[in-house]
Amino acid sequence: MRRLVIALAFLVAGCGAIPGLGADGEQHDQLVKYAQCLRGQGVNATDPPPGENSFNLDARGLPRDKVEAALKTCKQYAPKQEPPSAEDLDRMRKTAACLRRNGIEASDPTAAEPGIKVGRPKDGKNVDAIMAACRKEVGE
């Protein structure tokens, strides 16, 4: 079962895992370049650990236009993904609904746009705690 990824989507307030291409050397190197490029544009992105196919992106506190510009600038390094399965897409939609119920703006993903775009949470909301609760609820 593929891991539910909510990542690229955290354009304003979120943080999450960015999906990868696999854990082989060439693909891992591409993810490292992507994370480095994003950091060069002022977005906090960690290098993927050896053998892993994801990394963390944290865009909290950054203006949406800055993050979107960074994603556009670094697009050449972005991982290529297969379209999500119906099961994965359903889980992503349930996650988006959970986020909205808990006070975080979240778009519904589609097969063409599988990421969840997340807006700023309402005052006093802890994004990390809500994400953890939604992952547990949805069964990531």
N, C-alpha and C positions, 0 to 999 in steps of 0.2 A: 504494500500500500504506500502510495506516495505521501510524503509529508505535506501537511497543509502549510501553505506559505502565504503570509499576508504582507509581504514585504514591500516591495517597490512602492507600495501603496502608501506608506506612511509619509506623505508629502509634507505635512505640516507639524503634527504633534507626536508622531509615533516613533516607534522603533520596532524592529523585528528582523527576522531572518530573510536574507536575500537568497533566492534559489540559485543553485548552481548547475553545472553541466555534468557532474560526476566527479569522482575523486582521482582520476588519472592525472598524470603530471602536466600535460599540455592544458587540459581543461582547468586544473587547479591554478596554473600560472595565469590563465586568462582572468579568473576571478580575482586573483591578487592584483592584477593590473586595473581591474574595474574598481576595486576598493581604493587603490592608490589614487586613481583619477578622481574619484569622488572626494577623497580627503583633500586633494589638490584644489578642489573647487569649494572647500570649506564645509563639506558635509562629513559628519563623523561616521566612518565606516571602518570596521575592523577587518584585517586580513583573515581569510578563512584558515582555520587550523589545518595542519598537514593531514591529508586523507579525507578532509571534509568537503562537502559541496555546498556550503552556505556560509554566509557571514552576517554580521549585525550592522544595521543601519539605524542611526538615531538622528532624526531631523527635528527633534523638539527645539522650539525656540527660534528656528530659522524661518525666514519669510518663504512662503510658497513659491514665489517667482525665483528665488535663489536656488531652491532645491530642484525645481523644474529645469532651470538653466543647467545645473550640474548634471542632471540625468541626460539632458540632450547632448551636452558636451562629451560625456563619457559613453554615449550610446554604442560607439564602436567596440567597446569592451564588454557590453552587457551580455549576460548569458542568454543563449537561445533556449527556449523552453518548448516542450511539446504542449499542445492544448491540454487543459485539465480534463480528467475523466468526469463523467456525470456525477460520480460519487464525490470526487474532490470539489467540484463546483458547488454541489449541494452543501458540503461542509463549510465552504467559504461563505456562502450566502447565510447559513445559520450563524456563523461567526459575526458577520456584519450586522445581522439582526440583534444579536446579543450585545454588541458594542453600542448600538443605538438605544437599546433598552436601558443601558447603564450610563447614558448621557454623553456618548462620544459619537460625533457625526461620522458615518461610514457609508460608503457607496456599495451598492450591490454589484458583485462581479458578474461578468458574462464570459462566455467561451472566448470571445474575441479580446476582452479586457479582463483577465482573471484576477488582477490585483484588487485589493480593497483600499480605496482612497480614504484616508482618515483625516478628519479635521481636528480642530482644537477641542479638547474636552471642556465641559462646563466647569466653572470655578469649583475648586476643591476636589475634583475627581483625580484619582490616581490611575493613570493610564496603564502602568505596569501591572497593578493589581487587577484591574478590569480585564486586561488581556489574558492574564493567567487564569482568571475565573472563566472567561469565555472559552479558552482552550480546553479547560477541564470539562466544561459543560458540553462542548461540541464533540469532544473525544478525538482530538488531534492525533 
